[in-house]
Amino acid sequence: MKNLAQLSIYLLCLLLQLSVTAQESPRIIWEHKYGYSLRSEAAHALIQNMAGGITLVGEWSPYGRKAGSDIYLVILDDRKKTLVEKQTFLGRQGDDGAFAMVQTLDGGYALAGYTESSKAPGYIGKRDAWLVKTNEHGEALWEKVVGTPHDDEFRGIAQDDQGNLYLTGKKQDELWLYKTDWLGQDLLDITFRDKPGKTQGSAIAVSPTGNIAIIGTRTTGQGTYQATIYTDNNGSVLWQKDFRQSTGQGILIDENGNVVTVGVFDDIKEREQVLVKK
């Protein structure tokens, strides 16, 4: 099990070995801090890469300077040796960051997040959604900036067997489904808003048949709702479900086609993680 936490201005990676019996505590068999003094780093996602190592992504920003934040990418091999520690993408001013990633079929990465750089191609502002495709060394190959004059961002990303990329987040306070091919050509750009309130997608999953499951959070004057939408491969809604007093965090489609979601349940008396299988 890999566990990632932010400690002071450093990133702390822990590798835990689970014991045979549930009563025993896991044993730390490896840990490492990533980051530098006078900077703030945060990791938002990590995956096991094709080399059997770990890749993590997030953002960093300097203390005491007006320079904005940027994507922070670390790639480790199967022996936990650092192969890449990349701190600047494309070298522009303005805040940038990544919330999610997948390793693409060519061994590179697709990073999903946001940019506030007015020099980014296609930038409209204030915050625009940002998709960056890299090679296996973390070097940017191409980018997509998509947005409106409002705050927009990508929060989740998935990939199908053909290498197409599926993203979710928010666009003008609406839950967003965006799809490109492996070269970044647009295939779908759909928002969902048939209920009142502001909605943001958090995570996305794709079934082997091409159906799409998205989880997010809808906020209204009456509270927050975990919002789940299931569509066909064209983005047409097949079903949707809301859970009151909860927020949506993660989603997957299991081998039987069931949709499994996780989030946080909120009420006055308790706050706990909720696992829902549909």
C-alpha positions in Angstrom: 0.0 0.0 0.0 1.3 3.5 -0.8 0.4 6.4 1.4 1.2 10.0 0.5 1.0 12.9 2.9 2.3 16.5 3.0 4.6 17.2 5.9 5.5 20.8 6.5 6.8 22.0 3.1 7.8 18.5 2.1 6.1 15.6 0.4 6.5 12.4 2.4 6.1 9.0 0.6 5.5 5.9 2.7 5.5 2.3 1.6 3.6 0.2 4.1 3.7 -3.6 4.3 0.4 -5.0 5.5 0.5 -7.7 8.1 -1.2 -11.0 7.7 -3.6 -10.4 10.6 -5.8 -7.4 10.6 -5.0 -6.7 14.3 -1.4 -5.9 13.6 -0.3 -2.5 12.5 1.3 -2.1 9.0 5.1 -1.8 9.0 6.8 1.1 7.2 9.4 -0.4 4.8 10.3 2.7 2.8 9.8 6.4 3.1 11.2 9.5 1.4 10.6 13.2 1.5 10.3 15.2 -1.7 10.6 19.0 -1.9 12.8 21.9 -1.0 13.1 24.6 1.6 11.4 27.9 1.0 8.8 26.2 -1.2 5.4 24.6 -0.6 4.7 21.3 -2.4 1.5 19.3 -2.5 0.7 16.0 -4.2 -2.8 15.4 -5.4 -2.6 12.0 -7.1 -0.3 9.0 -7.5 -0.3 5.8 -9.6 1.8 2.7 -10.1 3.7 3.2 -13.4 4.5 0.7 -16.1 8.0 0.2 -14.7 6.5 -1.0 -11.4 7.4 2.3 -9.6 5.4 5.2 -8.4 4.5 8.4 -10.2 2.9 11.4 -8.3 1.7 14.7 -9.4 0.5 17.9 -7.8 1.8 21.5 -7.6 4.4 23.6 -5.9 4.8 27.3 -5.2 7.7 29.4 -3.7 7.4 31.2 -0.5 7.8 35.0 -0.4 7.7 35.4 -4.2 5.1 36.6 -6.7 5.8 33.8 -9.1 2.8 31.5 -9.4 2.5 27.8 -8.7 3.3 25.1 -11.2 2.8 21.4 -11.8 5.1 19.1 -9.7 5.8 15.7 -11.1 7.9 12.9 -9.6 8.6 9.5 -11.3 10.2 6.6 -9.4 11.3 3.3 -10.7 10.5 -0.1 -9.1 13.4 0.4 -6.6 12.0 3.8 -5.6 14.9 5.6 -7.3 14.0 9.0 -8.6 14.0 9.1 -12.4 12.3 12.4 -12.8 11.5 15.4 -10.5 10.0 18.0 -12.7 9.0 21.4 -11.3 8.3 23.6 -14.3 6.0 23.0 -17.2 6.2 25.3 -20.2 7.7 28.2 -18.1 4.8 30.6 -18.0 3.7 33.0 -15.3 0.4 32.5 -13.4 -0.8 29.6 -11.2 -0.9 26.1 -12.7 -1.5 22.7 -11.1 -2.6 19.2 -11.7 -5.2 17.2 -9.7 -5.1 13.8 -11.6 -3.2 11.8 -14.1 -3.0 8.6 -16.1 -0.1 6.8 -17.7 -0.9 6.7 -21.4 -0.4 3.7 -23.7 2.9 5.1 -25.1 4.4 5.2 -21.6 4.0 8.9 -21.1 1.5 10.7 -18.9 -1.7 12.8 -19.3 -2.0 15.4 -16.5 -5.4 17.0 -15.7 -5.6 20.3 -13.8 -5.9 24.1 -14.4 -3.9 27.1 -15.6 -4.2 30.8 -14.8 -1.5 31.8 -17.3 -2.8 34.4 -19.7 -0.1 33.3 -22.2 -1.4 29.7 -22.4 -2.7 29.0 -25.9 -6.5 29.1 -25.9 -6.7 30.8 -22.4 -9.9 32.7 -21.7 -9.7 33.1 -17.9 -10.1 33.5 -15.0 -9.0 29.9 -14.4 -9.1 27.5 -17.4 -9.0 23.7 -17.5 -5.6 22.4 -18.6 -4.6 19.0 -20.1 -0.8 18.3 -20.5 0.5 15.3 -22.4 4.1 14.3 -21.6 6.5 11.6 -22.7 7.9 9.0 -20.3 10.4 11.5 -19.0 7.8 14.1 -18.0 8.6 16.4 -20.9 5.5 18.2 -22.3 4.5 17.1 -25.9 1.3 19.0 -26.2 -1.3 20.8 -24.2 -5.0 21.7 -24.3 -6.5 24.7 -22.6 -10.3 24.8 -22.4 -12.5 27.2 -20.6 -14.8 30.2 -20.3 -14.5 33.6 -18.6 -15.3 31.9 -15.4 -13.4 29.4 -13.2 -13.0 26.1 -15.0 -10.8 23.1 -14.2 -10.2 19.4 -14.7 -10.3 17.2 -11.6 -10.4 13.7 -12.9 -9.1 11.7 -15.8 -9.5 8.2 -17.3 -8.3 6.4 -20.4 -9.9 3.7 -22.6 -8.2 0.8 -24.5 -7.8 3.0 -27.6 -5.9 5.7 -25.7 -8.8 8.2 -25.7 -8.8 10.5 -22.6 -11.9 11.2 -20.6 -11.9 14.2 -18.2 -14.3 15.7 -15.7 -14.3 18.8 -13.5 -16.3 22.0 -13.7 -17.2 24.3 -16.5 -19.2 27.4 -15.5 -20.2 25.7 -12.3 -21.6 22.7 -14.2 -20.4 19.1 -14.0 -18.3 18.5 -17.1 -17.5 15.6 -19.4 -14.7 16.2 -21.9 -13.1 13.7 -24.2 -10.1 13.8 -26.5 -8.3 11.3 -28.6 -4.6 10.4 -27.8 -3.4 13.4 -29.9 -5.7 15.9 -28.1 -8.4 16.2 -30.7 -11.8 17.0 -29.3 -14.4 14.2 -29.3 -16.9 15.3 -26.6 -17.5 18.5 -24.6 -20.7 18.2 -22.5 -22.0 19.8 -19.3 -24.8 18.5 -17.2 -27.2 20.8 -15.3 -30.8 19.7 -15.0 -30.9 20.5 -11.3 -30.3 23.7 -9.3 -27.0 24.5 -7.7 -23.3 24.4 -8.6 -21.8 21.0 -9.5 -18.2 19.9 -9.9 -16.9 16.5 -11.2 -14.3 14.8 -9.0 -13.5 11.5 -10.7 -14.3 9.6 -13.8 -14.3 5.9 -15.0 -14.8 4.2 -18.3 -16.2 0.7 -18.8 -14.8 -1.8 -21.5 -18.0 -1.1 -23.5 -17.3 2.7 -23.5 -19.9 3.8 -20.9 -18.8 6.6 -18.7 -19.3 7.0 -14.9 -18.7 10.4 -13.2 -18.9 11.4 -9.6 -18.9 14.9 -8.2 -20.5 17.2 -5.7 -23.5 19.5 -6.1 -24.0 22.4 -3.8 -27.3 24.1 -3.2 -28.9 26.3 -0.6 -30.2 23.1 1.1 -26.7 21.5 1.4 -24.3 19.3 -0.6 -25.1 16.2 -2.6 -23.0 13.4 -4.0 -23.8 13.5 -7.7 -23.3 10.4 -9.8 -24.0 10.3 -13.6 -23.7 7.3 -15.9 -23.7 7.8 -19.6 -23.2 6.0 -22.9 -20.2 6.5 -25.0 -21.8 9.6 -26.6 -22.4 11.3 -23.2 -26.2 10.6 -23.2 -27.3 10.1 -19.6 -28.5 6.5 -18.8 -29.1 7.1 -15.2 -28.1 9.5 -12.4 -28.3 9.4 -8.6 -27.8 11.9 -5.8 -27.0 11.3 -2.1 -27.8 14.1 0.4 -25.4 15.4 2.9 -22.4 13.9 1.1 -19.6 14.8 -1.3 -18.3 12.6 -4.1 -14.6 11.8 -4.2 -13.9 8.6 -6.2 -15.5 6.2 -8.7 -14.8 2.9 -10.5 -16.6 0.4 -12.6 -15.9 -3.2 -11.5 -15.5 -6.3 -13.6 -19.3 -7.0 -13.4 -20.2 -3.5 -14.6 -21.2 -2.2 -11.2 -20.5 1.4 -10.3 -18.7 1.9 -7.0 -18.4 5.3 -5.5 -16.7 6.8 -2.4 -17.1 10.1 -0.7 -17.6 11.9 2.6 -20.9 11.8 4.5 -21.7 15.0 6.4 -24.2 15.7 9.1 -24.2 17.4 12.5 -23.4 14.3 14.5 -21.0 12.4 12.3 -18.6 12.7 9.3 -17.4 9.5 7.7 -16.3 7.9 4.5 -19.1 6.4 2.5 -18.8 3.5 0.0 -21.7 2.9 -2.3 -22.0 0.1 -4.8 -24.7 0.5 -7.5 
